[in-house]
Amino acid sequence: MADGKLYLRPIGFLYGQPADAAVEDGLALPLAGGPIAFTAAVLIEGDASNSRRRLTTAATLKDVHDTDLSAVLARVTSPRAPFAGLELARPALMGIVNVTPDSFSDGGLYDTTEGAITQAAGLATEGAALVDIGGESTRPGSDTVEHDEELARVVPVLEGLAGSPAVISIDTRKASVANAAAKAGAKILNDVSALSYDPECMAVAVEAGLDVVLMHAQGEPKTMQDDPAYDDVALEVFDYLEARIEVCIAAGIERSRIAADPGLGFGKTLAHNLTLLANISLFHGLGVPLLVGASRKRFIRGLGQARDPRSREPGSHAAAIASVAQGAQILRVHDVAGTRQALDVWRASMFGTEK
């Protein structure tokens, strides 16, 4: 069909009964095997430096016989396996707990063991299916934290969360921290470097049986916002994540244990972040659950003039809805209760209260 690489960005979404009926009639296709269907798609051929786009319908795609396109379509439409034991029929919220003095939003608020444990427990009570514990800030301009200090921050918190109803995730780039976290009960390794910062992280994930979140970032946290540049940010981020997924699979991490995060705010301008947010559905072509972390990010300030990160919750809720409307399965958020309420209202209006 085409000489270049193929990408598919589903559009024309349907929800609830109309989605079910359209799929049954062959007029739409399921998005990642979930309750959302799409009636059309943008077919992209080429690469980040030179691509062509054309509109196609789901009905046309349904009958396609091209091998490459069929493979892409299968990844876009196939159901996602449970991630870290969680079913993903509905979006799952990952609550953020930064055990740091300098994180951009809540640095210093939960940097004691007791305070972090209390906050994590509260987020679980509010509806967080996952809680992400981090001991190193990766905000723009941040410095690397020595592994001993990071361990001292997070391990007591993880031990104090034994028995939590939420699945515990460790937000780290370091193998020593990931290994200690796994022994303390963490089930997920959330790595902003997609297991590339510390080459030993891959072995730890394999040996400990950790599910992993692979995130895209351009550059190091210290300098990543100096002058980020892309030919086509959506395709470049997709290609990077696809390559990292394949590396993980080759190392022994099954695809069902991998989630992908396009990395909003990590080496991206306002325009880059908005482009990614508008193209979330493209990333279903990776064939893994999608995690989106827009909560309180600086790009929201660029749109809404909210200097204080904690005043960016309305924009964060809007980004959450924009993401789940395109089928994102996991949202990493600070305000679990508020996000849950926003999603419940959106879902009731789209799917009906019975779902």
N, C-alpha and C positions, 0 to 999 in steps of 0.2 A: 504493500500500500504506500509506504513512504520510505525515503532514504534515511531520514533523521530519526532521532529518538522521539517517542510518543508520550505525551502527557494528556490527562483528561481532567478537566475542571467541571464537575457537575453544577448545574444551575437549574432554575425553574423548579423550586422545591414545593412539595406537597406534604401535608401533615394530617394525621388521623385517618378518618374514614375515606376521604378523597384519595389519600395516598394508597391505601389498601385496594381501593377499587381500580385506580389507574394501573397499578402493578398487575392486578388480575386480568385487566383488559389488554395488557401489553403496551400501554401508553407511557409507562414510567418504569423505573428500575429502583430497587432498594439501595439506600446509601449505607454502606458498611453493614448490610444485613439488619439495620435498625428500623425504627418506626417512621423514618423520613424517606421519601421517594424523590427522585429527580426526573423531570420530563425532558430535559435537554442538557447539553454539555458543550463546553468549548474544547475542541480537539486541537492540541498544540503539537506541532512538529518542528524539530530542530534542536537548538540548544540555547543557552542563555545569551549568547552573542548574536544569534541569528535564528529567529523562529517565525513560523507562520501559524495563524490561528483561523479556524473556521467553526461555525456553529453546526451542530448536528443534533438530531432528536434521539431520545431514548429508544423509540421504536426502531429507528435505523440501527442503532448500536446493538440492539437485541438480536438482530439477524446477521451481524457481521461475521465474516469467515476469515478475516486477516489474523494470523497467529499472534503477531506482536500486540495488536489492539485488543484481541481477546484476553491476553494475559493481563494487560493494564485494566481492562474492564472487570476481570475476575477479582483483582485486588480491591478495586473501588467498591464493588457490590457485595463481597463475601462477608458473612458475619464475623465479628471479632470474638475470639476466645476470651474467657474471663482473664482479667489482669490482676495478678497477685491475689487470686481467689475471688475477685469482685466481678459480678455480672455487670455489663455495661449497657443494658437496655435503656436505662436513664442516665443522664450525665452524673458523674460522681464528683464531689467536691473534695479537693485536697487543701486542708487548712495549713497555713504557714505559721511556723514558730521559729523565729530567728533568735538563737541564744548568743547574741552578739551585741557589742556596744555601738556598732556603727552601720547597721543595715539601713537602707535609705528610708524605710517607712517606720519600722518598729524597733530600730536599734536602741538598746538600753532598756527597753520595756520589760523584756523577759530574759535578761542575761544572768539571772540566778536560777539555780536548779529548781527550787520550789516554785518560783514564778513561771518558769517555762512549763513545768508539769501541770500546774493549775490551768494555764492557758490552753495547753494541748487537750486536757480533759474537757474544758469548756467548749472547745471547737468540736470535739466529738459529740458532745451533748447537743450542740446546735445543728448537727447533721453532716459533719465532715466524715466521709467514709474512709478518708486517708488523712494522716497528719504528717507533714514534712518538717523534719527537725534539721536545722542548719547551724553550724558553728563558725562559718566563715562568710563574711559579706562578699558578694560578687557584684556590688553596685558599681557603676562607672567611677573610675578613679580609685578604687579600693586596692589595698595592699594584700599580698598573700599572708595567711596566718600559718605559723609553724604547726606541724601536725600534733605535737604534744599539747599545745594550747587548745587546738580544735578538739582533741580527744577529751581533754579535761572539761570542756564546755558541754559536749553532747552526750557522752556515755552515761553520766549519772541521770540525765533526763530520760534517756532511753530505758534505763533500768527501772526508773520510777514509773514508766508507762506500761510495765508488764500487766497484762490483762485488759488493756484498753480495748474497747470495741472497734476502734479505728485501726486500719492497717497502717503500720509505721514505716515511714520512708526516711532515709538519711540523705540529706543534700550535701554532697561532698565531691571533691575531685581527687581525693587521696585514698590510696589502697589501704593504708593502715587504719584510717578512720572507717572506711567501709567494712573492713574485716571485723573491727571491734564492734561496730554497730550491728552487724549480722549476729554476732555472738550475744548481743544485748537485746535481740528481738526484732530488729528491722527486717522487713521483707522486700523493700525496694531500694535500689540505689539510683538516686536522681542526680545525674552528673551534667553540669552545664558545659562540660567539654566533650560530651558524648564518649567518655572513656578514652580520651586521647591525651589528657594532661599527664596522668600517671599510667605508664604502660602496664603496671601490675594490677590496675583496677579490673581489667578484663578477667584475669585469673581468679581474683577474689569473687567476682560475680558468678563465674562458672562453678567454682568449688563450693561456695556458700548457697548456691541455688537462688540468688537474688533476681527478682525481676528488675529491669532497668528502664529508666527514662533517658533517652538520648536527646540532648538539646543542641541546637545550632547557635554558635556564637562566632562572630568575626573578630579575631584578635583577643587579647588578654583584658580582663576587667579594668586594669590600670589605664589602658589607652584605647579601649575599644570604641569610645565615642569621639575620638579625635577627628577622624575624617572617614567614616565608613562609606564604601562605594561598591556598587554592583552593576553589572550589565542588565540583569533581570533578577531582582531579589527573590521572587517566588521560585523561579526555576533553579537558581543557584542553591537556595536553602534546601529545596527538594533533593537535588543531586547529592548534596553533602549528607543529608540524613539517610538517603538510600544507600550511599556507600558505607556509612557507619553501621547500618543495619546488617549489610552483607558481611562486614568484618566480624560483627558479633555472632552471626549465625555460623560463620566459618570457625569461630573459636569455641563453639559449643553451646551458645545461648539460643534457645529455640525462638522463632519469630513470635510465638504466643507469649513469650516473657518480655517482649519489647514494646515500649510506647515511644512516640516521637513528639518533640516539642520544637516548633519553629523559632523559639527564642526571641520573642518580642522584647525590644529594648536592649538586646545584647549585640552591639555593633550595628545599629540601625538608626537612620534618621526618622523623623516624623513621617515622611513620605514612605519610607521602607516599611515601617510598622503598619501604616494604613493599608498598603498594598498587600501585605501578608494577611492582615485581618480580613480583607475582602476576598482573599484566595484560600481560606482555610480548607474549603472542600477539595482543592487540588491535592492536598496531602493525604487524602484517603487512598490515593494511588500507591502509597507506601505499604499498604496492607497491614497496618498495625493501628492500635488505638492512638488518638491524637490528644495530647495535653496542651492546653493553652494557658499561659500565665501572663495576663494583661493587668492584673490587680495593682492599682496605684502607680502604674508606670509613668515615666516622665512624659511620654507622648500624649497622655491624657491632659497634662498641664498645657501642652502645646495647643490643644484644642479648646480647653475650658478655662485656662488661666488660674488653675488651682495650684498655688505654690506649695501648700502643706500637703504631703502625700495622703494624709488621712482625710482630706477634703475631696479626694478624687473618687470616692465610692460611687457616686451616681454614674460617672464615666466608666468605672470598672464594671458596674452592673450592665451597662449598655454593651460593653465589649463581651461580657459573658454571654448575653443573649445573642449577639451577632455570631459568636462562635458555635453555640449549641444549635442555632438555626441552620448551620452548615454541617451539623453532625458531630462536632467535637465531643469526645466521650468523657474527658476529665478537665476540670478547671482548677487551677491553683490560685487560691484566693486568701486574702486576709480576713474579710468580713463574711464568714460562713452564713450567719443568720440572714443578713441582708441579701446576699446572693441567692440563697435558697428561696427567700420570699419572691425575689424578682423572677426567678426561673419558674416557680410554681404558678405565678400569675400568667407568665408567657405561655407555659405549657397548657394551662387550662383553657386559654383563649385559642390555642392552635389545635389541641388534641381533644378538648372536652374534658370535663371533670372526672369522667369515668376512668381516664388513664393518668 
